[in-house]
Amino acid sequence: MLYLSHPASLEYDPRELMPGHPDVPDRLVALEAHLAELDWLGAERRPAPAATEEQLRLIHSERLVDSIAELSRNGGGRIDADTVVVSGSWDAALHAAGGACELARALLAGEDTVGYCAVRPSGHHAEPDRAMGFCLFNNVAIAAEHAIRDLGAGKVFILDWDVHHGNGTEAAFRDRDDVLFASIHQGGIYPGTGRVADIGSGAGEGFTVNLPVPAGSGAETWLPLVEQALVPLAESFEPDLILISAGYDAHRADPLAGCTLESEDFAAMARQVRGLAARLGVPLGAVQEGGYEPASMAESAAATIAALGGEGEAMSDSPPAAS
């Protein structure tokens, strides 16, 4: 099990310009303190390298990359009502995207079969030409495109279980048939996208899967969607790499949404995806997204890491015996 992180994630604090912003360094401080108590769950810790601007441009326009760099050089500023560039943003964003790319590289090189990238800022709202929703660059999308363009992967499956729809990841791949993007998210909240009817376009029609759930949804809703809908679909897709956009804001304690998952429920979803990866014989990586109550986020992420690393029974690790 690989664990990638970088101190730059802790040096980025949007409260420099937006007091009260929920994306605070305490989120990862709490996670790493909890993991230290657990002896890092036996994971091999590696530094998340900085992405190159060439890697950023695998997904993002030159205009967006240049505008974030210039804003950073000039002392920062607001992008929209939720998203800001401050003194630590550029370095943090480079290491977040670079960590996701390095995770994909290490997994496809056979250095391990599973891994977790614990970075900030999150990425899944960042569209090819727009930073938004606390996100500057789309870490998981950049990693998926890096895997396909540079690392020999033919197809990638991305499962986004953040409570907010991953509009940026959808936008990056909506007309592609080599990336299967699936999102479970609370309907009717930010960013207002992710309808069931949105299934991709052109060559990508049918390769975008949106499963919005109502407020109040818990394990009884989320877990069957993963096990009974998304895992079989992904299995038939036969990806070479599986990536999870691992947000924890569907936890009942999170202040930004209204779902009711518990920490163990994220572990249960991770075990289902671990079973899928084992059956397909492909590597599996998770990239940190949201989760804005530090204690519950730390517990949920640690439970996910433990499950990815093999803790608990993955009921679907092996196909059922023929009847």
N, C-alpha and C positions, 0 to 999 in steps of 0.2 A: 504494500500500500504506500503510495506516494502522497506527500503533503507539501504543497507549494504555497509560499507566502513571502511577503517582503515588508520591511519596516515602513516603506513609503505609504502603505495603506493606512498606517496609524497617524501619519503626519498630515493627512488631508482632513480638514475640518470645515465644512460649509458654514458653520456658525460664525466664522470670521466676517462674513457679509450677511448671513441670514440667521440671526439669533433664533433659537428654538427649532432649527432644522433637525429632523429626526435621524438623518444619516450621520451618526456620530462615531468617532473612533472606538468608543466604549463597546460597540458591537463586537469588534474583533478582539479587543482586550479581554472581554468576558469569555469569548470562545477559546482563546489561547490559554487563559488561566485555567479554564475547565479541562482542556486537553492536557495541560501540564500535570494536573492532579491525576489524570488517567494515564500518565506516562506516554502521552501522545498516541495511545492506542496501538503502539508498536509501529507506527508509520515512519517511513524514512522521510525526514524533513529536508527540503531543498529550497533554495532561494528562487523566487520568481524573477526571471530576467526582464529587462525592459524590452518592449516591442520596438521594432524599427518602424520608421514612418512608412516604409514599403509594406510591412505587414498591416498597418492600419489601413492603408489604401487598398488592401484586398477587398474590404467591404465599404470603406468610407470614401467620399469624394475628397479630392485634393482641397477643395474650398473649405470643407469642414475641418480637416486636419490642420490646415494653415490658420484658420480662424481661432481654433482652440489654442494653438501654439502662440499666436500673436496676443490673444487675450491674456494668456499666462505671463508672457514676457512683459506685458504692460501693467501687471499688478492685479489682474483678475477683474471679475465683474459678473453681473447676472446675465444668464442666457434666457431664462424665462422665470415664471413665478416660483418654480421649484428647483431649478438647476442653476448652479453657480460654479465659476472657476475662481479658486482662491490660491494662496501661495503654494500649497502642496498638491494641487490638482493634477498638474501635468505629469509629474513624476509618478504619482499614484496611478493615474490612468495608463501610463506606459507600462508599468509593472503589472497592472491588472490584465491588460491585453497580452502582454508578453508571457505572463504566468500561464494563461490559458493556452497559448500557442506551445509553450514548452511542455505542458501536460500532454497535449495531443502528440507532440513529437516523441516524448518518452514512452507513451503507451504504444504507439504504432511501431516504435523501435523494439518493442518487447522487453523494455526495462522493468515493467511491472504490468499487471493486468488491470489494476484499478488505481484511481488517484483522486485527489481533492485539491482544488485551488481556492484558497481562502484569501480573497482580495477585495479591495474597495477602490474606486466606486464600482457599483453594479453596472451592467451593460445592456440588458435585454430591451430597454426602451429606446436606445440610440438607433436611429434610422440611418441609412447610407449618407444622407445629407443633412441630418438634424440631430443635435444632442438634446435630450429631454428626459424628464422623469428621474432626476438624480444621476443620469447616465451620460457619459461623454463619448465613449467608444464601446462598441458591442463586443465584449470579450468572447462570448461563446460563439458568435457568428464568425468573428475573425479566426478563431481556432478551427472551426469547421471548414472554412474556406482554405485555411492554411493546410489542413489535412488533405483536402482534395487537390489543391493546386500544387502543393510542394512535397507532400509526404506519401503519396501513392494510394490514398484512400479513394475508392470508387464512389462510396455512398456513406452518408452520415445520418444518424437518427438523433434528433434533439428533442428531449422531453423537458418542457418548462412547467414546473409546478409552483412557481411564484404565484401569489394570490392575484397579482396584476398581470394582465395579458402582455406577452412579449411582442409588442407591435413591431419593434425594430428588427428582431430576428425574423419575424414573418415577412416584413418588407424586403429583407435581404434575399430571401429565397423563394418568394411566392410564385415565381415563374420558372422554378427549377424542379427537375425530377430526380436529382441526385442527393437532395436533402429532404428528409421527411421531418417536418416540424409539427409537434403536437403540444398544445397548451391546455392545461386545466387552470381555470382562474375564476374568480368571483365576477359574475356579470354585473353590469351597471355601474362600475366604479372606474377610476382612472386606469387606462387612458381612453376608455369608451369604445375600444375596438374588440375584436375577437368573437364575432358572432358565429354561430354554428354554420351559417350559410357561407362564410368566408373559407373557401377550400383551395385557394390558389388560383392561378390563371395560366393560360397557354399550356406550355409543356408541364407546368407545375400543378395543373388542376388535379385535385385529389391528394396532393402531397403536403397540404396544410390541413391540420385537424384542430378545430377549436371546440372545447368542451366547457362552456361557461356554466357555473353552478350558482345557486342562489345564496344570499347571506344566510348564515346559520348552518351551512353544510359542514359536516364533519366526516369522520372516517367512513361512515356508512355510505357516503356518496363518493368521496375521493378514491378510496381503495379499489372498489369495483371498476371504476373508470380506467384505472391503470391496468389492473389485472385482466379484465374481461374485454376491454376495448383496445387500449393502446399497445399492450404487450403482444397480442396476436397480430395486430396490424404491423408492428415493427418487425416481428419475426418473419412475416411474409416479405417485407421490404429487404431483408438480408443486408443490413449495413455492415460496413467494415469498422466502424467506430460509433460508440454511443456516448452522447454528452447530455448531462442534466444541467439545466439552469435551476440551481438549487436555492430557491427563496423560501423563507420560513415565516412570511407574514400572513399565512393562512392559519397560524397558531391562534388559539383562542385568546391569548394574552396580548396579541399584537394590536397597537392602537390605530393602525391605518386601514383596517378592513374588518370584516364581520364573519369570518369562518371560524370553525371550532376544532381544528386539529390539535392533537397533543404531540409531544415530542416523539413518542413511540410510533405515531402514525407515519411520520416522515421515514423512520427506520423501516417500517413495513413496506412503504413504496420503494425504498431503496433495495430491499431484499427482492421484491418482484422484478426490478430492473436487473439486479445482479443475476437472478436466475435466467433472464432472457440472454444476457451477455454470455453466461456460461454455456447455454445451449448452442448459441451461435458461434462460440469460440472467438469472441471479439473483445477488445478492451473497452473499459467503461470509466469515464471521468466525470466529475461534478465540478461546476464552477459557481462560486458564491454569488447570489443575487440579494434579494431583500430580506427583511426581518428586522423589526425596529424596536423590539423590547429585548434588551441585551441578554437577560437571564434565560428567557425562553428560546431565543435564537441560539445561544450557546449550547443549551441542552439538546435542541433539535438538530443542530449541525453535528454535534458530537455523536448523537444517536445515528445519524445518517452515515458518518464516517465509519463508525463501528460496524454498521450493517454492510456497507460496501466492502469492508475489509474481511467479512466472513462471519461476523457475529450473528447468531440466530439462524434458524432454519429457513432457507429459501425454498418454499414449497415447490417451485417450478424449476429448480436447478436441473432436473432431469425430466425428459418427457414421460408421460404416463405409460405404463405397460399396456400392450395391446390386449383388448378383451376378446 
